Amino acid sequence: MVQILHQFGYSFILLAVFAENLGLPVPSYPVILVASALAAPVHLRLPLIFFTCVCAALLGDGIWYQLGRLRGRPILRRLCSLSLSPDSCVNRTERTFQRYGIKSLFVAKFLPGLSAVAAPLAGMLKVPPLHFLAADLVGITLWAGSAMALGRAFRTEVEWALAWLAAFGRTGATILAVALAGWLLLKWVERRQFYRLLERSRITAPELKERLARGDAMVIVDLRSDLSYHAEGFKIAGAIWIPPDDFEKRYSEIPLGLPVVMYCT
């Protein structure tokens, strides 16, 4: 990374931050940290590093904000499909916005999987552009500023760690790559096991529609979050709405003795 920063400098930082804020799995936080720690040796200036980070992050978030205003929830699902935990990504983001409102943008970039999703959700909820810009700027400042502060505070340790990795050469890179691959494989196996469990008792939308048209007796439980339930116009007649956070308290409302169909979006 030292050679890359020395050769490409601000362009590399800009590309890394912009790519992460577009939702790509690029860890730009360590890039900012290392660049700040090695600013003098690689001929970088701290104010310009900060300015580069702010411009790149605002550009990425602004694109997703506009897409959220134009396309709504499908954009959230598309972004969450890039997450390692897509099944809970949207719901987790909506809960954060429901609890803290636009202030959630202050900390969104510190929460894995929520950074890119928060911007289109703000657009979907029609947050005024200036309000979004102000809140997002605060969040970017805290995020980039913390990385730079850590880099400067621990620059000796960062230099030591980079020297240690350089001493091991390919061996050190291989160890890191194997550890990362193992973690990704574990997450993939967990997802596959979860999907296999769902497939055993899943009913498709056309099948549900057909059974309702026949008049089959069944209970339908709407598990959408409060934001999704009120933002989206469609609802299944007769469905019991129980937000995910209230399920443990209200599951007793589900009648016994009938097939139960639960759905969310």
Salt bridges, closest charged atoms under 4 A:
ASP61 OD2 - LYS109 NZ 2.95
GLU94 OE2 - ARG73 NH1 2.41
GLU190 OE1 - LYS187 NZ 3.94
GLU210 OE2 - ARG214 NH1 3.39
ASP216 OD2 - ARG211 NE 3.40
ASP216 OD2 - ARG214 NH2 2.68
ASP222 OD2 - ARG224 NH2 2.74
ASP226 OD1 - HIS230 ND1 3.23
GLU232 OE2 - ARG73 NE 3.09
GLU232 OE1 - ARG224 NH1 3.18
ASP245 OD1 - ARG95 NE 3.69
GLU253 OE2 - ARG250 NE 2.95
